[in-house]
Amino acid sequence: MPNSPRRPREEFLSKRIPGAQFLDLDEVASPHELGLKHMMPQERVFADACGMTIYDSQGVFSSPRALFMFRTFGHQRSSILDGGLPAWIEKGYPVESGAVLAVTAAEYSTPTLQVEALRSRYLDFFNERYFTEESPLDYDQIVANSDAVNAAFEQADLVLDARSLGRYTGRDPEPRPGLSSGHIPNSLSLPFNLFLRQNSRSDGTTYTTFLPPQDLRGALEKAVGLERAQKIIDSTIPVTTTCGSGMTAGILWLGLKLLGAARVSLYDEASLQEYSRYSPFDPALTIIQSWTGYAMRPTSKIEKSL
């Protein structure tokens, strides 16, 4: 993440859950013309890096984004460890350090999107592009979706912004130098930390876990209103989550999934050209960067108010 001095690989080598393997979301990411980080990987790259249970060192931060990647490729037997490594340690479970023991790579077939899961929710409106329940929106679609909301198009996605309220309104700067703050027109603010709770450890540090469902629902209702929140949970309204780079949007995505919402995706910008070389389906299916990619484009409309 920008301006972070942390060295995650070194942290992993110093302390980890026994038998764990390191997953670098940027290392497996697809290249992007704007230099955007942690984009969705190509299918074969994902297959070569595949795993099962995901955790991070802050409690809940990057693990939901990694889980989104696994689920988008159809890897349903995947989950996160709520509370991550800090919760594991606090409960007295063992950890290990030092070099990682070599493992024998398993044979994992190259994944593809399930053609039977395709649906045409945006047929005609998004240039005849088809989406699955997990499919994210790319830049052109997020712009078209914003116009659709403005025109009261009933099938448009509700875009929820996971950044801080100050960055959403344009009051506070972005952590990336030269990037404008503000928000996508017709999007709503739901800072990711409102889905999390702070937990104290015996050593005085803290870590995050997801709120219980009733509190998750309360945070959602405060952000979007009672009626709209119910429609999201009932999957009547489709939702796309966004943030600065596509990382904390994963927290909103998973929090909404925990509430039972089925129609939830992320806004990100994996290379459609790269995917089109490998995917037997419409390349728009295999897409998903968030605010960084949007705000870097001079043609993007940016609002700076509530």
N, C-alpha and C positions, 0 to 999 in steps of 0.2 A: 504494500500500500504506500502511497506517496508520503514523503517526509517521515517514514518510519525507520528508525535505526536498527530494528530487530533483524536478527539473522536466523531465520526459522530452521534451516538445515542444521546449524550448529546447536540450536536449542533441542532439536530432535535427538541429536547424537548424545547430548548431555543427560536427557531424561525423557523416557517414553514408556508406553505400555508394552510389556514383553511381547515380542513377536510382531510388533507394528512395523509397517513399511511407510516411507515418506512419500507423500504426493504433493508435487509442486504444480499448482494450477496454471502457472505461466509457462512452465516447461512443456506441458502437453498441449498448450493453447494453439489455435490456428493463428498464422500471421495476419496482420491487418495493415492496410495502407496508411492509416493514421497512427500506427504504433500503439493501438489500444491493447491493454493487457487482459489476461485470463479469458480469452474468447473460447467458445466451445471448440473442442478438438475435432479433427477429422476422425472418421469412424475407426480406421485401423489404428491410429494413435491411441484412441480411447481403449480399444481392445487390448493393446499391449500394456496399458497402465492400470488395468481393471483391478478392483478390490471390493470389499464388502462393507465393513463398519468403519465410519469416518469420525474422527474427533479433531479438535484443535486445542491450542494451549490457552485460550482465553475463556473457555466455557462454551459459549455459542457465538461464533463470529464467521469464520470462513467455511465451516463444515456444511451449513445448509446449501451454500453455493455449489460445493462439490457434490452434494447429494442430488441437487437439481441436474447436474451433468449426467450422473449415473441414471437417474430416472428418465431423462430425455432420450437416452439411448436404450430404453427398455429394460434396464437392469433393476427390476422390482425388488429383488432380495438385497436391498441396500438400506442403510439407516445411519443415523448419527448417534453419538454418545452425548446425551444432554448433560451439559456441565463440563464435558471434555476431560482433558488431562487433570485440571485442578480438582474436579469432583472425584475423579478416580483416586488421586492421592489422598484427598481429605477423608475418603472412606477407608483408608488403610490398605488399599490394594497395592501389589508390588509394581515396581518400575525397574527399568534397566537402562544402562548407558553404554557408551562405546560404539564400536563399529557394528553395523547391522549384519547379522548372519545371512549368508547367501541362501536364496530360496530357488527352487526349481520352477521355472516359468510354466504355468499351465497353458494348455492350448485353448484359446478363446476365439471363437469365430467372430468375424467382423460384423458388428451390429448394424441393423438398418431399422428405420421407423416401420412400425406395423401398419401395413397398407389397409388392413381392416379397421384400424382406428381412425383413419382419415375422415374428416368431415368438411363440409363446405359452408361454414358459418359466414365466411367473408366472400363467397362466390359473387362475382359481378362487382362488388365494392372494392376489393383489393386485387383488381386485375386478374381474377380467376385463380388466386392462390389458395391453396388448401392448407388447413392446419389440424394438428392433433390437439388433444386436451392439454398437453404439456408444451405445445409449440410456442416459442417466443416471437415477438415482432421485431423486424429490422427497422432501419431508419425511415425508409420511405413509408412503411406501414404505420409507424408511430406518428408520422406527420399526417397521413391520411386519416388515422384514427382520431387525432385531435380535431381535425376538421369535421369528422363525423359526429363527435360529441357535440360540437358547436351547432351542428345542424339537427341535433336531437335524433340522430340515427339510432334506432333502438338496439341494434346489435353491436354497437361500438364498445370497445373495452374501456373500463374505468381504470385509469392509470394512477397508481399509488406510488408516491415518491418517498423513499426510505431515508433520505438525507435529513439533516437537522432543519428545523423551521427557519433558522436564520439564513441558511444557504438556499432554501426553497424560495423565500421572499426576496432574496438579493441583498439582504442586510449584511450578511457575513460573507467573506471571500471563500472561494474554493481552495482546497489545499494544493491544487495544481496551478503553478504560476501562469498568469495570463489568461486563465479560463474564467469566463463570466459565470457568476452565480445567477440564481433565478430558477424558473421552472418551465416545463412544457405546458403550453396553454391547455386549460381544461383538466389538468392533473390535480390531484389532491395530496396534501401532506400527511404522511403517517411515519414519523421517525422510527427507525428500526428498534431503538432502545425502549420504545413503549411496549414492545412485545416481550421484553426480557426483564428479569429481576436480578438484583445483585445479591450474591451470597457471600458471607464472610467465612474466611478460613482461620484455622487456629494460629497461623503465623501472621495474621493481620492483613493479608491480601484478600482480594475479592475475585469472584468469577461469576459469569452469567449463566442462567438457565432460562428456558422458556417459562412464561407465566402459565398458571393453570388455565384451562379452557374458558372458564367464566370471566377471568381477567383479560384474556386475549380478546374475547368478544366485547368487553367493555371498552377496550382501547380502540377497536374497530368502529364501534358505534359512535364514540366521541369524534372520530375522524370523519366518518362519512354519513352519520345519522342512522337512526334505528331502522327505518324502512330499507334503506340501501344496504345496510349491513346484513339484514335478513336475506335479501335477494342474492347477495354475494355468497352467503353460506348455503343457500338453496341452489346455487349455481344458475340462477336466472340471469345475473349480470356477470359477464366475463371480466377478469381483472388481469392487468399487466403491471408488474412491479418494476420499479426503476430506482437507481441510486446514483452514486458517482461513477462507479466502474463496473457495476453488475455483481458486486460482492454482497453488500448488506441487503440488496433486494432479495437475495436468497432467504434471508431471515423472515421477511414478510411473506414470501412464497410458502415457506414451510409452516409458518404460523397460521396462515389461512387454510392450508391443507389440514392442520391439526383441528381446525374448526369444522372440517367437512366440506370445504369449498372444492369443487372439482375443476372449475374453469379458471385456472390461475397459471400465468406464465411470467417470464422475464423479458425485459428489453435489453438486447445485447446485439453485437454486430459481427458475428463470425463471418468469415469470407464466403460469400455465396459462390464466387467463382471457383474457389477451392473445392467446396462441397459438390458443385455440379459435376466435377470430374469423377466423383466416386458414387454419388447417390443415383439410384435408378429412378428416383421420384423427382418431383419438382424441387429445385434447389432451395426454394423459399421455405421448404419444410425444415431444413437443417440450419436454422439461424438462431441467433440470439445476440455492446458496451452500452451503457446507460447514458447518464448526463454528459460524460466526457465526450463521447462520440457525437451526441446531439449538439452540444454547445460549441464544439470546434468548427462546425460548419457555418459559414457566414450567412447562409440563407435561412437558418433556423429562427423561428419566432421564439423570443424569450420574454416571459412575463416576470415582473418583480413586485408582486403584491400578493395578498391573501386571496 
